[in-house]
Amino acid sequence: MYSRAPMRISFGGGNTDLYPYRSLYGGCSIGTAIKKYATARIGGNSNGEALVSAIRDRMGFSEKIIVDSEAPPLSGLGASGAVAVAVIGLISRGRMSRDAMAEMAFDVERNTLGIKGGAQDQYWAAFGGMQYIEFGDGRINILPMVRSSFIDDLERRVVLVYMGARSDGIMIHEDEARRTEVNIDELDRIKEIANEMRRLIRREDLYGFADLLHLAWEEKRKLSTLVSTSQIDEFYEDIRKYGTLSGKLSGAGGGGYMMLVCDNVGDTMKRIYELGYAPEKIQFDWEGVQVIS
């Protein structure tokens, strides 16, 4: 028996799920789970030791657990949240509700281990699919988006590019927290963009959605000087000339995966190879955490 939980890409709303903004003003995020997985199985030589051990202790489980991830550490795809949900799913044999698994994963990561970050990763890992998630002070509301021909078309146009090892996300979040007061206007704008993205998905407006993704990246870059690098900025400026409508870094920033939405996938991928990177086509995950015999 083993379990798997998907990672995610976030289109908009990132950082509005962080304290203190979410408790003061309410946040939101829109994104989708993807078919890159964290897996967990019972075995002799555990890795991911701190996170796995904390969950084992919380659940009173004595056996060792081996975990694996289809993305490197600090990739910006929510890998640790997916690992946590996969481990909880394995130990519970899938008998816990998805809400309960996501809540426990969040509590262990943020409160037991003190890992800084938002609350979205664990919920996509548990539920899968494309979700619009609202965050308040102690409140999370998950609003699934119905799979449609538009969403399938968007899926075909998304390309991921690994930009190299990411900067320490904790440092980025701490820098953003120090700038909270001056960042409120940017966070308000990021939330507004995410809400408009939701409306444009319903209207099936691909080009309007892509324009908003670009704006979301521009606003995210204002939150901290650590969010982007000159290498990433140069890559993004170049690739937009070759069939790419827009893009943004996933996660805290500083490196990891850049998500691109392409008008011409073939031209985009050809240029990415010419620049020395390896593009990846992805599929959206609609299942969430699974426990498999």
Beta strands, then each sheet from edge to edge (+ up, - down):
strand 1: 2-12
strand 2: 27-42
strand 3: 65-69
strand 4: 130-135
strand 5: 140-144
strand 6: 158-162
strand 7: 244-249
strand 8: 257-262
strand 9: 279-281
strand 10: 290-292
sheet 1: 3+ 2- 1+ 10-
sheet 2: 3+ 2- 4+ 5-
sheet 3: 7+ 8- 6+ 9-
end
